[in-house]
Amino acid sequence: MKVLVDTGVWSLAFRRNKLGADERTIVQQLQTLILDGDACMTGVIRQEILSGIKHPQQYDKLKEKLRAFDDLIVTQQDHERAAAMFNTCRSKGVQGSHIDFLICAIAYHADVLIFAVDGDFEQYAPHIPIKLYPVGGTLNRIHEIQGHYA
């Protein structure tokens, strides 16, 4: 199954400093997804990854590497669904960024899992129809919540 990899996971993979055991496991999971052809990207994640790269040579090198990953298509309905997801979560007392909810809507539309490490998506999952990739390999952490979105 295809997996939309969030910015935080990519950032771990590109870090130059030493990673802890949990972080290494996450990077290994990403490597497996890439080798299996299951890692997906979208424009907003690509933009977040490339933003803040200080040196033009590093930016160009990373940009070229990321071109190996096609972007999932974003539609008008995805933006509308993202707003509805934002509103649903907010009504339940759960806050999140507009970008996160756009990622949720894109993943829902493409029927892919979301691989994230910051914990925000776990807060959204009980309230909106997203599926999370099991960080660290624990399959019981995949959330499959069916919502009222079409």
Secondary structure, 3 states (H helix, E strand, C coil): CCEEECHHHHHHHHCCCCCCHHHHHHHHHHHHHHHCCCEEECHHHHHHHHCCCCCHHHHHHHHHHHCCCCECCCCHHHHHHHHHHHHHHHHCCCCCCHHHHHHHHHHHHHCCEEECCCCHHHHHCCCCCCCECCHHHCHHHCCCCCCCCC
